[in-house]
Amino acid sequence: MVYKYGRFGKFLACPGYPECQNAKPIIETVDVPCPVCGGTVQIRKTKKKRNYYICENNSGIGEGCYYISWNKPKLGEKFIPTNDKDLNLYEKNEKKKVTKKKSARKKPKKKAKK
């Protein structure tokens, strides 16, 4: 395996390309844990070579962690989303389920007027 450079940064690839098409990405990480779930934060690049920070548990389909930011996360920082889609996910995760207790007493029946 040798280091090669692609449009999204470095990656490991097989030196004999036509015969072997094996390739693996090199994932850069930050030492600060994710502010939402505590997972590892990865550094990725856009097409315009701009870095962004994303949680390793972010699946991109609305499940898992929703942390993604242009700014490097700080230790002890609490993430509050700015757009509506992430805000809805944030509110779902923050709400606690509360079950209502059913009362054992029966309500008294109203007397019929004559």
Residue pairs with C-beta under 8 A, 6 or more apart in sequence:
1 12
1 13
1 14
1 15
1 22
1 24
2 12
2 13
2 14
2 15
3 10
3 11
3 12
3 26
4 10
4 11
4 12
4 13
5 11
7 47
8 44
8 45
8 47
9 26
9 28
9 45
10 26
11 23
11 24
11 25
11 26
12 23
12 24
12 25
12 26
13 22
13 23
13 24
14 20
14 21
14 22
14 23
27 42
28 42
28 43
29 40
29 41
29 42
29 43
30 40
30 41
30 42
30 43
30 53
30 72
30 73
32 41
32 72
32 73
32 74
32 75
33 39
33 40
33 41
34 40
34 41
34 55
34 56
34 57
34 65
34 67
34 73
35 67
35 73
35 77
35 78
35 79
36 55
36 65
36 66
36 67
36 79
36 93
37 55
37 57
37 64
37 65
37 67
39 55
39 56
39 57
39 65
40 55
40 56
41 53
41 54
41 55
41 56
41 67
41 73
42 53
42 54
42 55
42 56
43 51
43 52
43 53
44 51
44 52
44 53
44 54
45 51
45 52
46 52
50 70
52 68
52 69
52 70
53 67
53 68
53 69
53 70
53 71
53 72
53 73
54 67
54 68
54 69
55 64
55 65
55 66
55 67
55 68
57 64
57 65
58 64
58 65
58 66
58 67
58 68
62 85
62 89
66 81
66 86
66 89
66 90
67 73
67 79
68 86
69 79
73 79
80 90
81 87
81 89
81 90
